[in-house]
Amino acid sequence: MKPDSLDHHYQSYVHDIHRYLYALCRNHHLAEDLTQETFYRAYLYLEDCREERIKPWLFRVAYNAFIDHTRKASRSIPTEEGYFNRLPHPETTEEVFMRRQRMEALADSVGRLSQAQRHALLLHDFHGIAYRDAAAIMEVSLPQYKILIFRARQKLREEERRSSGHE
């Protein structure tokens, strides 16, 4: 596999892109669809992107796919949400349950942040995108990005203190 091929980039970044999109939309199937849309768009424009900037560029493409979907969905009639989340899951161990509870609590906390704060936090803290690249993805200045991520972290710490009874 050539290091500049779409297959190489797909293998390198598909899990990061999927986790990012899942964190944005909180729907596994939609995140899968948006991940595929991201790499389809990447296939169309891959030659326009420099190799060292591929990861931030893919995150930008993913975010644009998410925004496009959100806009389109706002113009359509929603169907029943949560159907697939109610299906029984084959894993039943206590460890899996506890991990899922912690992840859901974190996801809920992140979900209560403003969209800009959530986006800033996901790009850097969850996906390792550099501040400068994340600011470019969000199309904000670097100082504005740093303020967003600082406030997001601050809100998460405050919520953690409240939920653990250390207020």
ZASEPA-774904 format. One line per field, with one value per atom (N, C-alpha, C): residue number from 0; atom name; residue in three letters; x, y, z. Coordinates in steps of 0.02 Angstrom, whole numbers, plus 32768, in hexadecimal, padded with zeros to 4 digits. Example, Ala and Ser with C-alpha at 12.3 -4.5 7.8 and 13.67 -1.06 7.14 Angstrom:
REM residues 2
n c(0 | 0 | 0 | 1 | 1 | 1) .
atom c(N | CA | C | N | CA | C) .
res c(ALA | ALA | ALA | SER | SER | SER) .
x c(8294 | 8267 | 8294 | 8282 | 82AC | 8285) .
y c(7EE4 | 7F1F | 7F5B | 7F90 | 7FCB | 8002) .
z c(8186 | 8186 | 8186 | 8162 | 8165 | 818A) .
This chain:
REM residues 167
n c(0 | 0 | 0 | 1 | 1 | 1 | 2 | 2 | 2 | 3 | 3 | 3 | 4 | 4 | 4 | 5 | 5 | 5 | 6 | 6 | 6 | 7 | 7 | 7 | 8 | 8 | 8 | 9 | 9 | 9 | 10 | 10 | 10 | 11 | 11 | 11 | 12 | 12 | 12 | 13 | 13 | 13 | 14 | 14 | 14 | 15 | 15 | 15 | 16 | 16 | 16 | 17 | 17 | 17 | 18 | 18 | 18 | 19 | 19 | 19 | 20 | 20 | 20 | 21 | 21 | 21 | 22 | 22 | 22 | 23 | 23 | 23 | 24 | 24 | 24 | 25 | 25 | 25 | 26 | 26 | 26 | 27 | 27 | 27 | 28 | 28 | 28 | 29 | 29 | 29 | 30 | 30 | 30 | 31 | 31 | 31 | 32 | 32 | 32 | 33 | 33 | 33 | 34 | 34 | 34 | 35 | 35 | 35 | 36 | 36 | 36 | 37 | 37 | 37 | 38 | 38 | 38 | 39 | 39 | 39 | 40 | 40 | 40 | 41 | 41 | 41 | 42 | 42 | 42 | 43 | 43 | 43 | 44 | 44 | 44 | 45 | 45 | 45 | 46 | 46 | 46 | 47 | 47 | 47 | 48 | 48 | 48 | 49 | 49 | 49 | 50 | 50 | 50 | 51 | 51 | 51 | 52 | 52 | 52 | 53 | 53 | 53 | 54 | 54 | 54 | 55 | 55 | 55 | 56 | 56 | 56 | 57 | 57 | 57 | 58 | 58 | 58 | 59 | 59 | 59 | 60 | 60 | 60 | 61 | 61 | 61 | 62 | 62 | 62 | 63 | 63 | 63 | 64 | 64 | 64 | 65 | 65 | 65 | 66 | 66 | 66 | 67 | 67 | 67 | 68 | 68 | 68 | 69 | 69 | 69 | 70 | 70 | 70 | 71 | 71 | 71 | 72 | 72 | 72 | 73 | 73 | 73 | 74 | 74 | 74 | 75 | 75 | 75 | 76 | 76 | 76 | 77 | 77 | 77 | 78 | 78 | 78 | 79 | 79 | 79 | 80 | 80 | 80 | 81 | 81 | 81 | 82 | 82 | 82 | 83 | 83 | 83 | 84 | 84 | 84 | 85 | 85 | 85 | 86 | 86 | 86 | 87 | 87 | 87 | 88 | 88 | 88 | 89 | 89 | 89 | 90 | 90 | 90 | 91 | 91 | 91 | 92 | 92 | 92 | 93 | 93 | 93 | 94 | 94 | 94 | 95 | 95 | 95 | 96 | 96 | 96 | 97 | 97 | 97 | 98 | 98 | 98 | 99 | 99 | 99 | 100 | 100 | 100 | 101 | 101 | 101 | 102 | 102 | 102 | 103 | 103 | 103 | 104 | 104 | 104 | 105 | 105 | 105 | 106 | 106 | 106 | 107 | 107 | 107 | 108 | 108 | 108 | 109 | 109 | 109 | 110 | 110 | 110 | 111 | 111 | 111 | 112 | 112 | 112 | 113 | 113 | 113 | 114 | 114 | 114 | 115 | 115 | 115 | 116 | 116 | 116 | 117 | 117 | 117 | 118 | 118 | 118 | 119 | 119 | 119 | 120 | 120 | 120 | 121 | 121 | 121 | 122 | 122 | 122 | 123 | 123 | 123 | 124 | 124 | 124 | 125 | 125 | 125 | 126 | 126 | 126 | 127 | 127 | 127 | 128 | 128 | 128 | 129 | 129 | 129 | 130 | 130 | 130 | 131 | 131 | 131 | 132 | 132 | 132 | 133 | 133 | 133 | 134 | 134 | 134 | 135 | 135 | 135 | 136 | 136 | 136 | 137 | 137 | 137 | 138 | 138 | 138 | 139 | 139 | 139 | 140 | 140 | 140 | 141 | 141 | 141 | 142 | 142 | 142 | 143 | 143 | 143 | 144 | 144 | 144 | 145 | 145 | 145 | 146 | 146 | 146 | 147 | 147 | 147 | 148 | 148 | 148 | 149 | 149 | 149 | 150 | 150 | 150 | 151 | 151 | 151 | 152 | 152 | 152 | 153 | 153 | 153 | 154 | 154 | 154 | 155 | 155 | 155 | 156 | 156 | 156 | 157 | 157 | 157 | 158 | 158 | 158 | 159 | 159 | 159 | 160 | 160 | 160 | 161 | 161 | 161 | 162 | 162 | 162 | 163 | 163 | 163 | 164 | 164 | 164 | 165 | 165 | 165 | 166 | 166 | 166) .
atom c(N | CA | C | N | CA | C | N | CA | C | N | CA | C | N | CA | C | N | CA | C | N | CA | C | N | CA | C | N | CA | C | N | CA | C | N | CA | C | N | CA | C | N | CA | C | N | CA | C | N | CA | C | N | CA | C | N | CA | C | N | CA | C | N | CA | C | N | CA | C | N | CA | C | N | CA | C | N | CA | C | N | CA | C | N | CA | C | N | CA | C | N | CA | C | N | CA | C | N | CA | C | N | CA | C | N | CA | C | N | CA | C | N | CA | C | N | CA | C | N | CA | C | N | CA | C | N | CA | C | N | CA | C | N | CA | C | N | CA | C | N | CA | C | N | CA | C | N | CA | C | N | CA | C | N | CA | C | N | CA | C | N | CA | C | N | CA | C | N | CA | C | N | CA | C | N | CA | C | N | CA | C | N | CA | C | N | CA | C | N | CA | C | N | CA | C | N | CA | C | N | CA | C | N | CA | C | N | CA | C | N | CA | C | N | CA | C | N | CA | C | N | CA | C | N | CA | C | N | CA | C | N | CA | C | N | CA | C | N | CA | C | N | CA | C | N | CA | C | N | CA | C | N | CA | C | N | CA | C | N | CA | C | N | CA | C | N | CA | C | N | CA | C | N | CA | C | N | CA | C | N | CA | C | N | CA | C | N | CA | C | N | CA | C | N | CA | C | N | CA | C | N | CA | C | N | CA | C | N | CA | C | N | CA | C | N | CA | C | N | CA | C | N | CA | C | N | CA | C | N | CA | C | N | CA | C | N | CA | C | N | CA | C | N | CA | C | N | CA | C | N | CA | C | N | CA | C | N | CA | C | N | CA | C | N | CA | C | N | CA | C | N | CA | C | N | CA | C | N | CA | C | N | CA | C | N | CA | C | N | CA | C | N | CA | C | N | CA | C | N | CA | C | N | CA | C | N | CA | C | N | CA | C | N | CA | C | N | CA | C | N | CA | C | N | CA | C | N | CA | C | N | CA | C | N | CA | C | N | CA | C | N | CA | C | N | CA | C | N | CA | C | N | CA | C | N | CA | C | N | CA | C | N | CA | C | N | CA | C | N | CA | C | N | CA | C | N | CA | C | N | CA | C | N | CA | C | N | CA | C | N | CA | C | N | CA | C | N | CA | C | N | CA | C | N | CA | C | N | CA | C | N | CA | C | N | CA | C | N | CA | C | N | CA | C | N | CA | C | N | CA | C | N | CA | C | N | CA | C | N | CA | C | N | CA | C | N | CA | C | N | CA | C | N | CA | C | N | CA | C | N | CA | C | N | CA | C | N | CA | C | N | CA | C | N | CA | C | N | CA | C | N | CA | C) .
res c(MET | MET | MET | LYS | LYS | LYS | PRO | PRO | PRO | ASP | ASP | ASP | SER | SER | SER | LEU | LEU | LEU | ASP | ASP | ASP | HIS | HIS | HIS | HIS | HIS | HIS | TYR | TYR | TYR | GLN | GLN | GLN | SER | SER | SER | TYR | TYR | TYR | VAL | VAL | VAL | HIS | HIS | HIS | ASP | ASP | ASP | ILE | ILE | ILE | HIS | HIS | HIS | ARG | ARG | ARG | TYR | TYR | TYR | LEU | LEU | LEU | TYR | TYR | TYR | ALA | ALA | ALA | LEU | LEU | LEU | CYS | CYS | CYS | ARG | ARG | ARG | ASN | ASN | ASN | HIS | HIS | HIS | HIS | HIS | HIS | LEU | LEU | LEU | ALA | ALA | ALA | GLU | GLU | GLU | ASP | ASP | ASP | LEU | LEU | LEU | THR | THR | THR | GLN | GLN | GLN | GLU | GLU | GLU | THR | THR | THR | PHE | PHE | PHE | TYR | TYR | TYR | ARG | ARG | ARG | ALA | ALA | ALA | TYR | TYR | TYR | LEU | LEU | LEU | TYR | TYR | TYR | LEU | LEU | LEU | GLU | GLU | GLU | ASP | ASP | ASP | CYS | CYS | CYS | ARG | ARG | ARG | GLU | GLU | GLU | GLU | GLU | GLU | ARG | ARG | ARG | ILE | ILE | ILE | LYS | LYS | LYS | PRO | PRO | PRO | TRP | TRP | TRP | LEU | LEU | LEU | PHE | PHE | PHE | ARG | ARG | ARG | VAL | VAL | VAL | ALA | ALA | ALA | TYR | TYR | TYR | ASN | ASN | ASN | ALA | ALA | ALA | PHE | PHE | PHE | ILE | ILE | ILE | ASP | ASP | ASP | HIS | HIS | HIS | THR | THR | THR | ARG | ARG | ARG | LYS | LYS | LYS | ALA | ALA | ALA | SER | SER | SER | ARG | ARG | ARG | SER | SER | SER | ILE | ILE | ILE | PRO | PRO | PRO | THR | THR | THR | GLU | GLU | GLU | GLU | GLU | GLU | GLY | GLY | GLY | TYR | TYR | TYR | PHE | PHE | PHE | ASN | ASN | ASN | ARG | ARG | ARG | LEU | LEU | LEU | PRO | PRO | PRO | HIS | HIS | HIS | PRO | PRO | PRO | GLU | GLU | GLU | THR | THR | THR | THR | THR | THR | GLU | GLU | GLU | GLU | GLU | GLU | VAL | VAL | VAL | PHE | PHE | PHE | MET | MET | MET | ARG | ARG | ARG | ARG | ARG | ARG | GLN | GLN | GLN | ARG | ARG | ARG | MET | MET | MET | GLU | GLU | GLU | ALA | ALA | ALA | LEU | LEU | LEU | ALA | ALA | ALA | ASP | ASP | ASP | SER | SER | SER | VAL | VAL | VAL | GLY | GLY | GLY | ARG | ARG | ARG | LEU | LEU | LEU | SER | SER | SER | GLN | GLN | GLN | ALA | ALA | ALA | GLN | GLN | GLN | ARG | ARG | ARG | HIS | HIS | HIS | ALA | ALA | ALA | LEU | LEU | LEU | LEU | LEU | LEU | LEU | LEU | LEU | HIS | HIS | HIS | ASP | ASP | ASP | PHE | PHE | PHE | HIS | HIS | HIS | GLY | GLY | GLY | ILE | ILE | ILE | ALA | ALA | ALA | TYR | TYR | TYR | ARG | ARG | ARG | ASP | ASP | ASP | ALA | ALA | ALA | ALA | ALA | ALA | ALA | ALA | ALA | ILE | ILE | ILE | MET | MET | MET | GLU | GLU | GLU | VAL | VAL | VAL | SER | SER | SER | LEU | LEU | LEU | PRO | PRO | PRO | GLN | GLN | GLN | TYR | TYR | TYR | LYS | LYS | LYS | ILE | ILE | ILE | LEU | LEU | LEU | ILE | ILE | ILE | PHE | PHE | PHE | ARG | ARG | ARG | ALA | ALA | ALA | ARG | ARG | ARG | GLN | GLN | GLN | LYS | LYS | LYS | LEU | LEU | LEU | ARG | ARG | ARG | GLU | GLU | GLU | GLU | GLU | GLU | GLU | GLU | GLU | ARG | ARG | ARG | ARG | ARG | ARG | SER | SER | SER | SER | SER | SER | GLY | GLY | GLY | HIS | HIS | HIS | GLU | GLU | GLU) .
x c(802A | 8000 | 802D | 8023 | 804C | 8039 | 806B | 805E | 8032 | 802A | 8000 | 7FBD | 7FAD | 7F6F | 7F35 | 7EF9 | 7EBE | 7EB8 | 7EC9 | 7EC6 | 7EF2 | 7F2E | 7F5B | 7F3D | 7F23 | 7F05 | 7EC6 | 7EA0 | 7E64 | 7E78 | 7EA8 | 7EBE | 7EDB | 7EFC | 7F1D | 7EEB | 7EB6 | 7E8B | 7E42 | 7E2C | 7DE5 | 7DC9 | 7DEF | 7DD6 | 7DD1 | 7E02 | 7E00 | 7DC5 | 7DBC | 7D86 | 7D42 | 7D3B | 7CFC | 7CED | 7D1F | 7D14 | 7D01 | 7D22 | 7D14 | 7CCC | 7CB8 | 7C74 | 7C40 | 7C50 | 7C22 | 7C19 | 7C4F | 7C4B | 7C21 | 7C23 | 7BFB | 7BB1 | 7BA1 | 7B5B | 7B3B | 7B63 | 7B4A | 7B1D | 7B2B | 7B04 | 7B36 | 7B3C | 7B6E | 7B65 | 7B28 | 7B1C | 7B27 | 7B13 | 7B1F | 7B6A | 7B8E | 7BD6 | 7BF8 | 7BE0 | 7BFC | 7BEF | 7BB2 | 7BA1 | 7BCB | 7BD2 | 7BFA | 7C44 | 7C5C | 7CA2 | 7CAC | 7C7D | 7C83 | 7C7E | 7C52 | 7C4B | 7C8C | 7CAC | 7CEB | 7D20 | 7D27 | 7D5A | 7D48 | 7D08 | 7CF3 | 7D08 | 7CFB | 7D0F | 7D5B | 7D7D | 7DC7 | 7DE1 | 7DC0 | 7DD4 | 7DD0 | 7D9C | 7D93 | 7DC7 | 7DE1 | 7E0D | 7E50 | 7E63 | 7EA0 | 7EDE | 7EE0 | 7F1C | 7F27 | 7EF4 | 7EFA | 7F17 | 7F22 | 7F39 | 7F81 | 7FA8 | 7FEE | 7FEF | 801F | 8025 | 8028 | 804E | 8056 | 8017 | 7FE8 | 7FAA | 7F6D | 7F78 | 7F40 | 7F10 | 7F2A | 7EFD | 7ED0 | 7EEB | 7EBE | 7E8D | 7EA4 | 7E79 | 7E3F | 7E4D | 7E19 | 7DE6 | 7DFE | 7DD0 | 7DA4 | 7DC0 | 7D99 | 7D63 | 7D77 | 7D48 | 7D11 | 7D23 | 7CF2 | 7CC2 | 7CDD | 7CB2 | 7C82 | 7C9A | 7C6F | 7C38 | 7C49 | 7C17 | 7BE2 | 7BF9 | 7BCA | 7B9C | 7BB8 | 7B90 | 7B5F | 7B76 | 7B48 | 7B0E | 7B1D | 7AE8 | 7AB8 | 7AD4 | 7AAB | 7A7C | 7A95 | 7A6A | 7A33 | 7A46 | 7A15 | 79E1 | 79F7 | 79C9 | 7999 | 79B0 | 7984 | 794A | 7951 | 791C | 78F0 | 78FE | 78D7 | 78B0 | 7884 | 785C | 7882 | 788F | 78B6 | 788D | 78B1 | 7891 | 78A3 | 788B | 7897 | 78E2 | 78F9 | 793F | 794A | 7985 | 7998 | 7984 | 7968 | 7953 | 798D | 79C5 | 79FE | 7A1F | 7A17 | 7A34 | 7A0C | 79CE | 79A5 | 79AD | 79CE | 79D8 | 7A07 | 79FD | 7A29 | 7A70 | 7A9F | 7AE6 | 7B01 | 7B27 | 7B3E | 7B6E | 7B92 | 7BC2 | 7B9C | 7BA8 | 7B82 | 7BAE | 7BEF | 7C19 | 7C15 | 7C23 | 7C20 | 7C53 | 7C8D | 7CC1 | 7CAA | 7C8B | 7C72 | 7C3C | 7C11 | 7BDC | 7BF9 | 7C29 | 7C46 | 7C6B | 7C8F | 7CB2 | 7C7F | 7C49 | 7C16 | 7BF6 | 7BEA | 7BCD | 7BFA | 7C3C | 7C6C | 7C6E | 7C6E | 7C71 | 7C31 | 7BF8 | 7BB9 | 7BB7 | 7BD0 | 7BD2 | 7BFF | 7C38 | 7C65 | 7C45 | 7C27 | 7C07 | 7BCE | 7BA8 | 7B72 | 7B8E | 7BC5 | 7BE4 | 7BFD | 7C1F | 7C37 | 7BFD | 7BC7 | 7B8C | 7B69 | 7B73 | 7B54 | 7B7C | 7BB9 | 7BE0 | 7BC1 | 7BD2 | 7BBB | 7BDB | 7BBC | 7BD7 | 7C1F | 7C30 | 7C74 | 7CA5 | 7C92 | 7CBE | 7CC6 | 7C90 | 7C93 | 7CC1 | 7CB9 | 7CE1 | 7D2B | 7D3B | 7D80 | 7D9E | 7D79 | 7D90 | 7D9C | 7D6D | 7D74 | 7DB1 | 7DBC | 7DF4 | 7E37 | 7E41 | 7E83 | 7E88 | 7E5C | 7E63 | 7E53 | 7E25 | 7E11 | 7E35 | 7E49 | 7E66 | 7EAC | 7EC8 | 7F0E | 7F1F | 7EEF | 7EFD | 7F1E | 7F54 | 7F77 | 7F4A | 7F56 | 7F2C | 7F25 | 7F5D | 7F5B | 7F30 | 7F3A | 7F12 | 7EC9 | 7EBB | 7E76 | 7E54 | 7E78 | 7E5C | 7E4C | 7E78 | 7E6C | 7E2F | 7E28 | 7DEE | 7DAD | 7DAF | 7D73 | 7D6B | 7D9D | 7D9D | 7D96 | 7DBE | 7DC2 | 7E0C | 7E19 | 7E5E | 7E7A | 7EBC | 7EDC | 7EC9 | 7ECC | 7EB7 | 7E6E | 7E43 | 7DFD | 7DF4 | 7E1B | 7E19 | 7E30 | 7E66 | 7E80 | 7E4D | 7E29 | 7DF5 | 7DBD | 7DA9 | 7D74 | 7D88 | 7DC4 | 7DD9 | 7DE3 | 7DFC | 7E04 | 7DC0 | 7D90 | 7D4D | 7D2A | 7D35 | 7D18 | 7D34 | 7D76 | 7D95 | 7D7F | 7D78 | 7D63 | 7D1C | 7CEF | 7CAA | 7CA9 | 7CD2 | 7CD4 | 7CEE | 7D21 | 7D3A | 7D05 | 7CE2 | 7CAE | 7C76 | 7C63 | 7C2F | 7C47 | 7C85 | 7CA1 | 7CA1 | 7CB3 | 7CB2 | 7C6B | 7C3B | 7BF5 | 7BDC | 7BEB | 7BD0 | 7BF1 | 7C2F | 7C50 | 7C44 | 7C1E | 7C0C | 7C41 | 7C70 | 7CA6 | 7C9A | 7C5D | 7C4C | 7C60) .
y c(7FC5 | 8000 | 803E | 8069 | 80A5 | 80D5 | 80F8 | 8124 | 8160 | 8170 | 81AA | 8194 | 8153 | 813A | 8144 | 8144 | 814B | 8110 | 80D4 | 809A | 80A4 | 80BE | 80CA | 80FD | 8133 | 8167 | 814C | 8124 | 8107 | 80DB | 80AE | 8082 | 80AA | 80E1 | 8109 | 8132 | 814A | 817B | 8169 | 8130 | 8120 | 811D | 8101 | 80FB | 813F | 816A | 81AE | 81D5 | 81D1 | 81F6 | 81DC | 819B | 817E | 8194 | 818F | 81A4 | 81EE | 8217 | 825F | 826B | 824B | 8254 | 8238 | 8200 | 81E4 | 8214 | 8232 | 8263 | 829F | 82B2 | 82EB | 82D9 | 829E | 828F | 825F | 823A | 820A | 81D4 | 81C0 | 818D | 8162 | 8123 | 80F7 | 80EF | 80E4 | 80D9 | 8118 | 8150 | 818F | 819D | 818F | 8199 | 816E | 8130 | 8105 | 8122 | 8139 | 8157 | 8196 | 81C0 | 81FD | 81ED | 81B9 | 81A4 | 8190 | 8169 | 8155 | 8192 | 81C0 | 81FD | 8225 | 8227 | 824B | 822F | 81ED | 81CF | 81D0 | 81D2 | 81DB | 8220 | 8253 | 8296 | 829B | 8279 | 8279 | 825B | 8226 | 8206 | 8238 | 8261 | 8290 | 82C8 | 82DB | 8315 | 8307 | 82C8 | 82B6 | 82D5 | 82DA | 82F5 | 833F | 8362 | 83A9 | 83B4 | 837F | 8387 | 836F | 8397 | 8384 | 834C | 831F | 82E5 | 82F7 | 8329 | 8339 | 8359 | 836C | 838D | 835F | 831F | 82F3 | 82E9 | 82DE | 82D1 | 830D | 834A | 8383 | 838D | 8382 | 8389 | 8357 | 8319 | 82E6 | 82F8 | 8314 | 8329 | 8363 | 838F | 83C6 | 83AA | 837A | 835B | 8338 | 8315 | 82F3 | 8325 | 835C | 838E | 83AB | 83B8 | 83D2 | 83A0 | 8360 | 832D | 832C | 8333 | 8336 | 8373 | 83AD | 83EA | 83E3 | 83C8 | 83BE | 8391 | 835B | 832D | 8351 | 8376 | 839A | 83CA | 83EF | 841E | 83FA | 83C4 | 839E | 837F | 8365 | 8345 | 8378 | 83B6 | 83E9 | 83F9 | 83E7 | 83F4 | 83B7 | 837F | 8343 | 8331 | 8301 | 82EB | 82B4 | 82BE | 828B | 824C | 8214 | 81D4 | 81C3 | 818B | 8177 | 8171 | 8195 | 8192 | 815B | 8140 | 8111 | 80C9 | 80B8 | 8073 | 8043 | 8051 | 8023 | 8024 | 805A | 805C | 8030 | 8020 | 7FF7 | 7FAC | 7F9A | 7F53 | 7F35 | 7EF6 | 7ED8 | 7ED1 | 7EDB | 7ED7 | 7E95 | 7E6F | 7E2D | 7E2E | 7E65 | 7E67 | 7E77 | 7E4F | 7E59 | 7E5D | 7E5F | 7E5F | 7EA1 | 7E9D | 7ED9 | 7F0D | 7EF7 | 7F25 | 7F4C | 7F2B | 7F4D | 7F7F | 7F6B | 7F97 | 7FD6 | 7FCD | 8006 | 8035 | 8019 | 8041 | 8068 | 8047 | 8068 | 80A1 | 8096 | 80CA | 8107 | 80FB | 8133 | 8158 | 8133 | 8152 | 8179 | 815F | 8182 | 81C2 | 81BE | 81FA | 822F | 821A | 8249 | 8265 | 823A | 8250 | 8280 | 8273 | 82A1 | 82E4 | 82E3 | 8322 | 8349 | 8326 | 8347 | 835F | 8338 | 834B | 838A | 839A | 83D6 | 8415 | 840D | 8448 | 8469 | 84A7 | 84C8 | 84A3 | 84AB | 8487 | 849A | 84DA | 84F0 | 84D3 | 84D3 | 84B7 | 846C | 8449 | 8401 | 83F2 | 8417 | 840D | 8418 | 844E | 845D | 8425 | 840F | 83DA | 8399 | 8387 | 8348 | 8348 | 837F | 8382 | 8378 | 839C | 8399 | 8360 | 835E | 832F | 82E7 | 82DD | 8299 | 8280 | 82AE | 8298 | 82B1 | 82D7 | 82EB | 831C | 8341 | 8373 | 83AF | 83C9 | 8402 | 843F | 846A | 84A5 | 84CD | 84DB | 8504 | 84E3 | 84A1 | 847D | 847A | 846F | 846D | 84B0 | 84E6 | 8529 | 8533 | 851B | 8521 | 84F8 | 84BC | 8492 | 84B6 | 84D6 | 84F8 | 853E | 8554 | 8596 | 85CE | 85C8 | 85FC | 860C | 8644 | 8656 | 8628 | 8622 | 85F8 | 860E | 864F | 8663 | 8652 | 865A | 8649 | 85FE | 85D6 | 858D | 857B | 859A | 858B | 859E | 85D4 | 85E7 | 85B3 | 859C | 856A | 852A | 8512 | 84D3 | 84DC | 8516 | 8524 | 8523 | 8545 | 8548 | 8504 | 84DE | 849B | 846F | 8470 | 8449 | 8460 | 84A1 | 84BD | 84A5 | 84A6 | 848F | 8445 | 841D | 83D6 | 83CA | 83EF | 83E9 | 83FD | 8433 | 844A | 8415 | 83F9 | 83C6 | 8388 | 8374 | 833B | 8347 | 8384 | 8394 | 8391 | 83AB | 83A9 | 8362 | 8339 | 82F5 | 82C8 | 82D8 | 82B0 | 82CB | 8301 | 831D | 8348 | 8361 | 838C | 83D5 | 83EA | 842F | 8461) .
z c(8000 | 8000 | 8000 | 7FCF | 7FCA | 8003 | 8020 | 8059 | 8047 | 8008 | 7FF6 | 7FD8 | 7FDB | 7FBE | 7FEE | 7FD2 | 7FFB | 802B | 8015 | 8041 | 807E | 8074 | 80AC | 80DC | 80C2 | 80ED | 8110 | 80EC | 810B | 8146 | 813C | 8172 | 81AD | 819E | 81D2 | 81FB | 81DC | 81FD | 8205 | 81EB | 81EC | 8233 | 8262 | 82A6 | 82C8 | 82BD | 82D9 | 82BD | 827C | 825C | 8275 | 827A | 8291 | 82D9 | 8306 | 834C | 8350 | 8328 | 8327 | 8311 | 82DA | 82C1 | 82F1 | 8311 | 8342 | 837D | 8392 | 83C9 | 83B5 | 8376 | 8360 | 835B | 833F | 8331 | 8362 | 8389 | 83BB | 839C | 835E | 833C | 8315 | 8329 | 830C | 82C0 | 82AB | 8263 | 823A | 8255 | 8232 | 822F | 8265 | 8265 | 8230 | 8229 | 81F4 | 81AF | 81A4 | 8163 | 8155 | 8188 | 817F | 8176 | 8195 | 818B | 8142 | 8128 | 80E2 | 80B4 | 80C4 | 809C | 809F | 80D8 | 80E0 | 80B2 | 80B2 | 8088 | 803E | 802E | 7FE9 | 7FD1 | 7FFA | 7FE8 | 7FE6 | 8012 | 8012 | 7FD1 | 7FBB | 7F7C | 7F42 | 7F43 | 7F0C | 7F0C | 7F46 | 7F4B | 7F6B | 7F72 | 7F95 | 7F76 | 7F35 | 7F14 | 7F24 | 7F3E | 7F4F | 7F95 | 7FBA | 8000 | 8007 | 802B | 8039 | 806D | 8067 | 8093 | 80DD | 80F0 | 8137 | 8155 | 812C | 8144 | 813C | 812E | 811D | 8158 | 8195 | 81CE | 81DD | 81E5 | 81F1 | 81B7 | 817A | 8140 | 8142 | 8154 | 8159 | 8190 | 81C7 | 81FC | 81E3 | 81BB | 819F | 816F | 8146 | 8118 | 8140 | 8175 | 81A0 | 81BF | 81D8 | 81F7 | 81C4 | 8188 | 8153 | 8140 | 813F | 8131 | 8169 | 81A7 | 81E0 | 81DA | 81CB | 81C4 | 818B | 8153 | 8119 | 812D | 8151 | 8167 | 8197 | 81C6 | 81F7 | 81D5 | 81A5 | 8180 | 815A | 8139 | 8113 | 8142 | 817B | 81AB | 81C9 | 81D0 | 81ED | 81BE | 817F | 814E | 8142 | 8164 | 815A | 8199 | 8193 | 81CC | 81F0 | 8231 | 8256 | 8261 | 8263 | 8274 | 82BC | 82D3 | 8318 | 8325 | 8359 | 836C | 839F | 83A2 | 83D7 | 83CC | 8393 | 8388 | 8391 | 8371 | 8374 | 83B9 | 83DE | 8421 | 8452 | 8442 | 846E | 8460 | 842B | 841D | 8450 | 8463 | 8496 | 847B | 84A8 | 8496 | 84B1 | 848A | 84A0 | 84DC | 84E7 | 851E | 855E | 8592 | 85D0 | 860E | 8608 | 8644 | 8669 | 86A9 | 86D3 | 86BC | 86A7 | 8690 | 8653 | 8625 | 85E9 | 85FC | 862B | 8642 | 8663 | 868E | 86B1 | 8680 | 8651 | 861E | 85F5 | 85E3 | 85BB | 85E4 | 8624 | 864E | 8652 | 865B | 865E | 861B | 85E4 | 85A2 | 8594 | 85A8 | 859E | 85C8 | 8606 | 8630 | 8611 | 85F8 | 85D7 | 8598 | 8570 | 8532 | 8542 | 8576 | 858A | 859E | 85C5 | 85DA | 859E | 8570 | 8534 | 850A | 8508 | 84E2 | 84FC | 853B | 8557 | 854A | 852F | 851D | 84E0 | 84D5 | 8498 | 845D | 8423 | 83E8 | 83DA | 83E0 | 83D3 | 8406 | 8446 | 847A | 8470 | 8460 | 8455 | 841A | 83E4 | 83A8 | 83B8 | 83DC | 83EF | 8419 | 844A | 8477 | 8452 | 8427 | 8402 | 83D5 | 83B3 | 8384 | 83A7 | 83DE | 83FE | 8431 | 8461 | 8499 | 8485 | 8457 | 8446 | 8407 | 83DB | 839C | 8390 | 83BF | 83BB | 8384 | 836C | 8338 | 835B | 833F | 835C | 835F | 8390 | 8399 | 8358 | 8337 | 82FB | 82C4 | 82BC | 8289 | 829D | 82DD | 82F4 | 82EA | 82F8 | 82EE | 82A4 | 8279 | 8231 | 821C | 8238 | 8228 | 823B | 8276 | 828F | 8271 | 824C | 822D | 8261 | 8297 | 82CB | 82D5 | 82F6 | 8304 | 833A | 833E | 8370 | 83B7 | 83C8 | 840B | 841A | 83E9 | 83F3 | 83FF | 83DB | 83E4 | 842B | 8441 | 8484 | 84BA | 84B0 | 84E0 | 84E1 | 84A5 | 84A1 | 84C6 | 84BB | 84DA | 8526 | 853B | 8582 | 85A5 | 8588 | 85A6 | 85A6 | 8572 | 856F | 85A7 | 85AF | 85E4 | 8629 | 8630 | 8670 | 8681 | 8650 | 865C | 866E | 864C | 865C | 86A3 | 86B8 | 86FC | 872F | 8722 | 8750 | 8755 | 871E | 871E | 8743 | 873B | 875E | 87AA | 87BE | 8806 | 8821 | 87FC | 8812 | 8817 | 87E6 | 87E6 | 881A | 882E | 8861 | 88A8 | 88AC | 88EE | 890D | 88E8 | 8901 | 88F1 | 88F4 | 88E1 | 8915) .
